[in-house]
Amino acid sequence: MFTARVIVEPTPEGRDRVVELLTAETESVPEAFAGCELFVVSVESAGAERVVLAEEWSSRDDFERYTSSDQFAATMAAVGPLLAGPPSSAYYEAERVGP
């Protein structure tokens, strides 16, 4: 399994739109891309300055098909100008240990 953790910091005026756009991805990405097992968006509770994405993919190849897709490019084009800086991403090879 391949996992990704992405943190974005929206501008104050862009926050609601960023959350809206990324939340829409929680439904469309798993439906459109084979191998997407989890796509979650969370808003930091203390101050709500950061938005965190947690993704689980069957393989790195599945993740890369998504990140090289037109859908990903369109989302980044919409979200990018609303961010205070570049995303902070971390990628991990993982093993599922529970059900």
C-alpha distances in whole Angstrom, upper triangle without the diagonal:
4,7,10,13,17,20,23,27,29,33,35,36,33,31,31,30,27,26,27,26,22,23,23,20,18,20,20,17,15,18,18,15,13,9,10,9,11,14,16,19,21,24,26,28,31,32,29,29,26,23,19,16,13,10,7,6,5,5,8,10,10,10,13,15,15,16,19,20,23,22,20,23,26,24,24,28,28,27,27,31,31,29,31,29,26,22,20,17,14,11,8,6,5,6,7,11,13,14
4,7,10,13,17,20,24,26,29,32,33,30,28,29,28,24,24,25,23,20,21,22,18,17,19,19,15,14,18,18,14,13,10,10,10,11,12,15,17,19,22,23,26,28,30,27,27,23,20,17,14,11,8,6,5,6,5,5,9,9,8,10,13,13,13,16,18,21,20,17,20,23,21,21,24,25,24,24,28,27,26,27,25,22,19,17,13,11,7,6,5,6,8,10,14,15,17
4,7,10,14,17,20,22,26,28,30,26,24,25,25,21,21,22,21,17,18,19,16,15,18,18,15,14,18,18,15,15,11,10,10,9,10,12,14,16,19,20,23,25,26,23,23,19,17,13,10,7,5,4,6,9,9,8,12,11,9,12,14,13,13,16,18,21,19,17,20,22,19,19,23,23,21,22,25,25,23,24,22,19,16,14,11,8,6,5,6,7,10,11,14,15,17
4,6,10,13,17,19,23,25,26,23,21,23,22,18,18,20,18,15,16,18,15,14,17,17,14,14,18,18,15,16,13,11,12,10,9,11,12,14,16,17,21,22,23,21,20,16,14,10,8,6,5,7,8,12,11,10,13,12,9,11,14,12,11,15,16,19,17,14,17,19,17,16,20,20,18,18,22,21,19,21,19,16,12,10,7,6,5,6,9,10,13,14,17,18,20
4,7,10,14,16,20,22,24,21,19,20,20,16,16,18,17,14,15,17,15,14,18,18,15,16,20,20,18,19,16,14,14,11,10,10,10,11,13,14,17,19,20,17,16,12,11,7,6,5,7,9,12,15,15,13,16,15,12,14,17,15,14,17,19,21,19,16,18,20,17,16,19,20,17,17,20,19,17,18,16,14,10,8,6,5,6,9,12,12,15,16,18,19,21
4,7,10,13,16,19,20,17,15,17,17,13,13,16,15,11,14,16,14,14,17,18,15,17,20,20,18,20,18,15,16,13,11,10,9,10,12,13,16,18,18,15,14,10,8,6,5,7,9,12,14,18,17,15,18,17,13,15,17,14,13,16,18,19,17,14,16,17,14,13,16,16,13,13,17,15,13,14,13,10,7,6,4,6,9,12,15,16,19,20,22,23,24
4,7,10,13,15,18,15,13,15,16,12,12,15,14,12,14,17,15,15,19,20,18,19,23,23,21,23,22,19,19,16,13,12,10,10,10,10,14,15,15,12,10,7,6,5,6,9,12,15,18,21,21,19,21,20,17,18,20,18,16,19,20,21,19,16,17,18,15,13,17,16,13,13,15,14,11,12,10,9,6,5,6,9,12,15,18,19,22,22,25,25,27
4,6,10,12,14,11,10,13,13,9,10,13,13,11,13,16,15,16,19,20,18,20,23,23,22,25,23,20,21,18,15,13,11,11,10,10,14,15,14,11,9,6,5,7,8,12,14,18,20,24,23,21,23,22,18,19,21,18,16,19,20,20,18,15,16,16,13,11,14,13,10,9,12,10,7,8,8,7,5,7,9,12,15,18,21,22,26,26,28,29,30
4,7,9,11,9,8,12,12,9,11,14,14,13,15,18,17,18,22,22,21,24,26,26,26,28,27,24,25,21,18,16,13,12,10,10,13,13,11,9,6,5,6,9,12,15,18,21,24,27,27,25,27,26,22,23,25,22,20,22,23,23,21,18,18,19,15,13,15,14,10,10,11,9,6,6,7,8,7,9,12,15,18,21,25,26,29,29,31,31,33
4,6,8,6,5,9,9,7,9,12,12,12,14,16,17,18,21,21,21,24,26,26,26,29,28,25,26,23,19,17,13,13,11,12,14,14,12,10,7,7,8,11,13,17,19,23,25,29,29,27,28,27,23,24,26,22,20,23,23,22,20,18,18,17,14,13,14,12,9,9,9,6,4,5,8,10,10,12,15,18,21,24,28,28,31,31,34,34,34
4,5,5,6,10,10,9,11,14,14,15,17,19,20,21,24,24,24,27,29,29,29,32,32,28,29,26,23,21,17,16,14,14,16,16,13,11,8,10,11,15,17,21,23,27,29,33,32,30,32,30,27,27,29,25,23,26,26,25,23,20,20,19,16,15,15,13,11,10,9,6,5,5,9,12,12,15,18,22,25,28,31,32,35,35,37,37,38
4,6,5,8,10,10,12,14,15,16,17,20,21,22,25,26,26,29,30,31,31,34,34,30,31,27,24,21,18,16,13,14,15,14,11,10,8,10,12,16,18,22,25,28,31,35,35,33,35,33,29,30,31,28,26,29,28,27,25,23,23,22,19,18,18,16,13,14,12,9,9,9,12,15,16,18,21,24,27,30,33,34,37,36,38,38,39
4,6,7,8,10,12,13,14,16,17,19,20,22,24,25,26,28,30,30,31,34,34,30,32,28,25,22,19,18,15,16,18,17,14,12,11,13,14,18,20,24,26,30,32,35,36,34,35,33,30,31,31,28,26,28,28,26,24,22,22,20,18,17,17,14,12,13,11,8,10,10,14,17,17,20,23,26,29,32,35,36,39,38,40,40,40
4,6,5,6,9,10,11,12,14,16,17,19,21,21,22,25,26,26,27,30,30,27,28,25,21,19,16,16,13,15,17,18,15,12,11,12,12,15,17,20,23,26,28,32,32,30,31,29,26,27,28,24,22,25,24,22,20,19,18,17,14,14,13,10,9,10,8,5,7,9,12,14,14,17,20,23,26,29,32,33,35,35,37,37,37
4,6,5,6,9,10,11,12,14,16,17,19,20,21,23,25,25,26,29,29,25,26,23,19,17,13,12,10,12,13,14,12,9,8,9,9,12,14,18,20,24,26,30,31,29,31,29,25,26,27,24,22,25,24,23,20,19,19,18,15,14,15,12,10,12,11,7,8,10,13,14,14,16,19,22,24,27,30,31,33,32,35,34,34
4,6,5,6,9,10,10,12,15,16,18,19,20,22,24,24,25,29,28,25,26,22,19,16,13,13,10,13,14,16,13,10,11,11,10,14,15,19,21,24,27,30,31,30,31,29,26,27,28,24,23,26,24,23,20,19,20,18,15,15,16,13,11,14,13,10,11,14,16,18,17,19,21,24,26,29,31,32,34,33,35,34,34
4,5,5,6,9,10,11,13,15,16,17,18,21,22,22,23,27,27,24,25,22,18,16,13,14,13,15,17,19,17,13,13,13,12,14,15,19,20,24,26,29,30,28,29,27,24,25,25,21,21,23,21,20,17,16,17,14,11,13,13,9,8,11,11,8,10,13,16,17,16,19,20,23,25,28,31,31,34,33,35,35,34
4,5,5,6,8,10,11,13,15,15,16,19,20,20,21,24,24,21,22,19,15,14,10,11,10,13,16,17,15,12,11,10,8,11,12,15,17,21,22,26,27,25,26,24,21,22,22,19,18,20,19,18,15,14,15,13,10,10,11,8,6,9,10,7,8,11,13,13,12,15,16,20,21,24,27,28,30,30,32,32,32
4,6,5,6,8,10,11,13,14,15,17,19,20,21,24,23,20,20,17,13,11,8,9,8,11,13,16,14,11,11,10,7,10,10,14,16,19,21,25,26,25,26,24,21,23,23,19,19,22,21,20,17,15,17,15,12,13,15,12,9,12,14,11,11,14,16,16,14,16,17,20,21,24,27,27,29,28,30,29,29
4,6,5,6,9,10,12,13,14,17,18,18,20,23,23,20,21,18,14,13,10,11,11,15,16,19,18,14,15,14,11,13,13,16,17,21,22,26,27,26,27,24,22,23,23,19,19,22,20,19,15,15,17,14,11,13,14,11,10,14,14,12,14,17,18,18,17,19,20,22,24,26,29,29,31,29,32,31,30
4,6,5,7,9,11,11,12,15,16,16,17,21,21,18,19,17,13,12,10,13,13,16,19,21,20,16,16,14,12,13,12,15,16,19,20,24,25,24,24,21,19,20,20,16,16,18,16,15,12,11,13,10,7,10,11,8,7,11,13,11,12,16,17,17,15,18,18,21,22,24,27,27,29,29,31,30,30
4,5,5,7,10,10,10,13,15,15,16,19,19,15,16,13,10,9,7,10,11,14,17,19,19,15,15,13,9,10,8,11,12,16,17,21,22,21,22,19,16,18,18,14,14,17,16,15,12,11,13,12,8,10,12,10,8,12,14,12,13,16,16,15,13,15,15,18,18,21,23,24,26,25,28,27,27
4,5,5,8,9,10,12,14,15,16,19,19,15,16,13,9,8,6,9,10,14,16,19,19,15,16,14,10,11,10,12,13,16,18,21,22,22,23,20,18,20,20,16,17,20,18,18,14,13,16,15,11,13,16,13,12,15,17,15,16,19,20,19,16,18,18,20,20,22,24,24,26,24,27,26,25
4,5,6,6,9,11,11,12,14,17,18,15,16,14,10,10,10,13,14,18,20,23,22,19,19,17,14,14,12,14,14,17,18,21,23,22,23,19,18,20,19,15,16,18,16,15,12,12,15,13,10,13,15,12,12,16,18,16,17,21,22,20,18,20,20,22,22,24,26,26,27,26,29,27,26
4,5,5,5,8,10,10,11,14,15,11,13,11,8,9,9,12,15,18,21,23,23,19,20,17,13,13,10,12,11,14,14,18,19,19,19,16,14,16,15,11,12,15,13,13,9,9,12,11,9,11,14,12,12,15,18,16,17,20,21,19,16,18,17,19,19,21,22,22,24,23,26,25,24
4,6,6,7,9,11,11,14,14,10,11,8,5,6,7,11,14,17,19,22,23,19,20,17,13,12,9,10,10,12,13,16,18,18,19,16,14,17,16,13,15,17,16,16,13,12,16,15,12,15,17,16,15,18,20,19,19,22,22,21,18,19,17,19,18,20,21,21,22,20,23,22,21
4,6,6,7,9,11,13,14,11,11,10,8,9,11,14,17,20,22,26,26,22,23,21,17,16,13,14,12,14,15,17,19,20,20,17,16,18,17,14,16,18,16,16,13,14,17,16,13,17,19,17,17,20,23,21,22,25,26,24,21,22,21,22,21,23,24,23,24,22,25,23,22
4,6,5,6,8,11,13,10,12,12,10,12,13,16,19,23,25,28,28,24,24,22,18,17,14,15,13,15,15,17,19,19,19,15,14,16,14,11,14,16,13,13,9,11,14,13,11,15,17,16,16,19,22,21,22,25,25,23,21,22,21,22,21,23,24,24,25,23,27,25,24
4,5,5,6,9,10,7,10,9,7,10,12,16,19,22,25,28,28,24,24,21,17,16,12,13,10,11,11,14,15,15,15,11,10,13,11,8,11,13,11,12,9,9,13,13,11,14,16,16,16,18,21,21,21,24,24,21,19,20,18,19,18,19,20,20,22,21,24,23,22
4,6,6,7,8,5,7,7,7,10,13,17,20,23,25,28,29,25,26,23,19,17,14,13,10,10,10,11,14,15,15,11,11,14,12,10,13,15,13,15,12,13,16,16,15,17,20,20,19,22,25,24,24,27,27,24,21,22,20,20,18,19,19,19,20,18,21,20,19
4,6,8,10,8,10,11,11,14,16,19,23,26,28,31,32,28,29,26,22,20,17,16,14,14,13,14,16,18,17,13,14,16,14,12,15,16,14,15,12,14,17,17,16,19,21,20,21,23,26,26,26,30,29,27,24,25,23,23,22,23,23,22,23,21,24,23,21
4,7,10,9,12,13,12,15,17,21,24,27,30,33,33,29,29,26,22,21,17,17,14,15,13,14,16,16,15,11,12,14,11,9,12,13,10,12,9,11,14,14,14,17,19,19,19,22,25,25,25,29,28,26,23,24,22,23,21,22,22,23,24,23,26,25,24
4,6,6,9,11,11,15,17,21,24,27,30,32,33,29,29,26,22,20,16,16,12,12,10,11,12,13,11,8,9,10,8,7,10,12,10,12,10,11,14,15,15,17,19,20,20,22,25,25,25,29,27,24,22,23,20,20,18,19,19,19,20,20,23,23,22
4,6,8,11,12,16,19,23,26,29,31,34,35,31,31,28,24,22,18,17,13,11,9,8,10,12,10,7,9,11,9,9,13,14,13,15,14,14,18,19,18,20,23,23,23,25,29,29,28,31,30,27,24,25,21,21,18,19,18,18,18,18,21,21,20
4,6,9,11,15,18,21,25,27,30,32,33,30,30,26,23,20,17,14,11,8,5,5,7,9,9,6,8,11,10,10,13,14,14,17,16,15,19,20,19,21,24,24,24,25,29,29,28,31,29,26,23,23,19,19,16,15,14,14,15,14,18,18,17
4,6,7,11,14,17,21,23,26,29,30,26,26,23,20,17,13,11,8,6,5,7,9,10,11,7,7,11,10,9,12,14,14,16,14,13,17,18,17,18,21,22,21,23,26,25,25,28,26,24,20,20,17,17,14,15,14,14,15,14,18,17,17
4,7,10,14,17,20,22,25,28,29,26,27,23,20,17,13,11,8,5,5,7,10,12,13,10,10,14,14,13,15,18,17,20,17,17,20,21,19,21,24,24,23,25,28,27,26,29,28,25,22,21,18,17,15,15,14,13,13,11,15,14,13
4,6,10,13,16,19,21,24,25,22,23,20,16,13,10,7,5,5,7,10,12,14,15,12,11,15,15,13,15,18,18,20,17,16,20,20,18,19,23,22,20,22,26,24,24,26,25,23,19,19,16,16,14,14,15,13,14,12,15,14,14
4,7,10,14,16,19,22,23,19,20,17,13,11,7,6,5,7,9,12,14,15,16,13,11,14,15,12,13,17,16,18,15,13,17,17,14,16,19,18,17,19,22,21,20,23,22,20,16,17,14,15,14,15,16,15,17,16,18,18,17
4,7,10,13,15,18,19,16,17,14,10,8,6,5,6,9,12,15,17,18,19,17,14,18,18,15,16,19,19,20,17,15,19,19,15,17,20,19,16,19,22,20,19,21,21,19,16,16,14,15,15,16,18,17,18,17,19,18,18
4,7,10,12,16,16,12,13,11,7,6,5,7,9,12,15,19,20,20,22,19,16,19,20,16,17,20,20,20,17,15,18,18,14,15,18,16,14,16,19,16,16,18,18,17,14,14,14,15,16,18,20,19,21,20,22,21,22
4,6,9,12,13,10,11,9,6,5,6,8,11,15,18,21,23,22,25,22,19,22,23,20,20,23,23,24,20,19,21,21,17,17,20,19,16,18,20,17,16,18,18,18,14,15,15,16,17,19,21,21,22,21,23,22,22
4,6,9,9,6,8,6,5,6,9,11,15,18,21,25,26,25,28,25,22,25,26,22,22,25,25,25,22,20,22,22,18,18,21,18,15,17,19,15,14,15,17,17,14,15,16,17,20,21,24,24,26,25,26,25,26
4,6,7,5,7,5,6,7,11,13,17,20,23,27,28,27,29,27,24,27,28,25,24,28,28,28,25,23,25,24,21,20,23,21,17,19,20,17,15,15,17,17,15,14,16,17,20,22,25,24,26,25,26,26,27
4,6,5,8,9,10,11,14,16,20,23,26,29,31,30,33,31,28,30,32,28,28,31,31,31,28,26,28,28,24,24,26,24,20,22,23,20,18,18,20,21,19,18,20,21,23,25,28,27,28,27,28,27,28
4,6,8,9,11,13,16,18,22,25,29,32,33,32,35,33,30,32,34,31,29,33,33,33,31,28,30,29,26,25,27,25,22,23,23,20,18,18,19,21,19,18,20,22,25,26,29,28,30,30,30,30,31
4,5,8,11,13,17,20,23,26,30,33,34,33,35,34,30,32,34,30,29,32,33,32,30,27,29,28,24,24,25,23,20,21,21,17,16,15,17,19,18,18,21,23,26,28,31,30,33,32,33,32,34
4,6,7,10,14,17,20,23,27,30,31,30,32,30,27,29,30,27,26,29,29,29,26,24,25,24,21,20,22,20,17,18,18,15,13,13,16,17,16,16,18,20,23,25,29,28,30,30,31,30,31
4,7,10,14,17,20,24,26,30,30,29,31,30,26,28,29,26,24,27,28,28,25,23,23,23,20,18,20,18,15,15,16,12,10,10,12,14,13,14,16,19,22,24,28,28,31,30,32,32,33
4,6,10,13,16,20,23,26,27,25,28,26,23,24,26,23,21,24,25,25,23,20,21,21,17,16,19,17,13,14,15,12,10,10,11,12,10,11,13,15,18,21,24,24,27,27,28,28,30
4,7,10,13,17,20,23,24,23,25,23,20,21,23,20,18,22,22,22,19,17,19,18,15,14,17,15,12,13,15,12,10,12,12,12,10,11,12,14,17,19,22,22,25,24,26,26,27
4,7,10,13,16,20,21,20,22,20,17,19,21,18,17,20,21,22,19,16,19,19,15,15,18,17,13,15,17,15,13,14,14,13,10,9,10,11,13,16,19,19,21,21,23,23,24
4,6,10,13,17,17,16,19,17,13,16,17,14,14,17,18,19,16,14,16,17,13,13,17,16,13,15,18,16,14,16,16,14,10,10,9,11,12,14,16,16,19,18,21,21,22
4,7,10,14,15,14,17,15,12,15,17,14,14,18,19,20,18,15,18,19,16,16,20,19,17,18,21,20,18,20,19,17,13,12,10,10,10,11,13,13,15,15,17,17,18
4,7,10,11,11,14,11,9,12,14,11,12,16,16,18,16,14,17,18,16,16,20,20,17,19,22,21,20,22,21,18,15,14,11,11,9,10,12,12,14,13,16,17,17
4,7,9,10,12,10,9,12,14,12,13,17,17,20,18,16,19,21,18,19,23,23,21,22,26,25,24,26,24,21,18,17,14,12,10,10,10,9,11,10,13,14,14
4,5,7,9,6,6,10,11,10,12,15,15,18,17,15,19,20,19,19,23,23,22,23,27,26,25,28,26,23,19,19,15,14,11,10,10,10,11,11,15,16,16
4,7,8,7,8,11,12,12,14,16,17,20,19,18,21,23,22,22,26,27,26,27,30,30,29,31,29,26,23,22,18,17,13,12,10,10,10,10,14,15,15
4,5,5,7,9,10,11,13,14,16,19,19,17,20,23,22,22,25,26,25,26,30,30,28,30,28,25,22,21,17,15,12,11,9,10,11,12,16,18,18
4,5,5,6,9,10,10,12,14,18,18,15,18,21,20,19,23,24,23,23,27,28,26,28,25,22,19,18,14,13,9,9,8,11,13,15,18,20,21
4,5,5,6,9,10,10,12,16,16,15,17,20,20,20,22,24,24,24,28,28,27,30,27,23,21,21,17,16,13,13,12,14,16,18,21,23,23
4,5,5,7,9,10,11,14,14,13,16,18,18,18,21,23,22,23,27,27,26,29,27,23,20,20,17,16,13,14,13,14,16,17,20,21,21
4,5,5,6,9,10,13,13,11,14,16,15,15,18,20,19,20,23,24,22,25,23,19,17,17,13,13,10,12,12,13,16,17,20,22,22
4,5,5,6,8,12,12,10,12,15,15,15,18,20,19,19,23,24,23,25,23,19,17,17,14,14,12,13,14,16,19,20,24,25,25
4,6,5,6,10,10,10,12,14,15,15,17,19,19,20,24,25,24,27,25,21,19,20,17,17,15,17,17,19,21,22,25,26,26
4,5,5,8,8,6,9,12,11,12,15,16,16,17,21,21,21,24,22,19,17,18,15,16,14,16,17,18,21,21,25,25,25
4,6,8,8,6,8,11,10,10,13,15,14,14,18,19,18,21,19,16,14,15,13,14,13,15,17,19,22,22,26,27,27
4,7,8,7,7,11,12,11,13,16,16,16,19,21,21,23,21,18,17,18,16,17,16,18,19,22,24,25,29,30,30
4,5,5,6,9,10,11,12,15,15,16,19,21,21,24,22,19,18,20,18,20,18,21,21,23,26,26,30,31,30
4,5,5,6,9,10,10,12,14,15,18,19,20,23,22,20,19,21,20,22,21,24,25,27,29,29,33,33,33
4,5,5,6,9,10,11,12,14,17,18,18,22,21,19,18,20,19,21,20,23,24,25,28,27,31,31,30
4,5,5,6,9,10,10,11,15,16,16,19,18,15,14,16,15,17,17,20,21,23,25,26,29,30,29
4,5,5,6,9,10,10,13,15,15,19,17,15,14,17,16,19,19,22,24,26,29,29,33,33,33
4,5,5,6,9,10,12,14,15,19,18,16,16,19,19,21,22,25,27,28,31,31,34,34,34
4,5,5,6,8,11,11,12,16,16,14,13,16,16,19,19,23,25,26,29,29,32,32,31
4,5,5,5,9,10,10,14,13,11,10,14,14,17,18,21,24,26,28,29,32,32,33
4,6,6,7,10,11,14,14,13,13,17,17,21,22,25,27,29,32,33,36,36,36
4,6,7,8,10,14,14,14,14,17,18,22,23,26,29,30,33,33,36,36,36
4,6,5,7,11,11,11,10,14,15,19,20,24,26,28,31,31,34,34,34
4,5,6,9,9,8,9,13,14,18,20,24,26,28,31,32,35,35,36
4,6,8,9,10,12,15,18,21,23,27,30,32,35,35,38,39,39
4,7,9,10,11,15,17,21,23,27,30,31,34,34,37,37,37
4,5,7,8,12,14,18,21,24,27,29,32,32,35,35,36
4,7,9,12,15,19,22,25,29,30,33,34,36,37,38
4,7,9,12,16,19,23,26,28,31,32,35,35,37
4,7,9,13,16,19,23,25,28,30,32,33,35
4,6,10,13,16,20,22,25,26,28,29,31
4,7,10,14,17,19,23,24,26,27,29
4,7,10,14,16,19,21,23,25,26
4,7,10,12,16,18,20,22,24
4,7,9,13,15,18,20,22
4,6,10,12,15,17,19
4,7,10,13,16,18
4,7,9,12,14
4,6,9,12
4,6,8
4,7
4
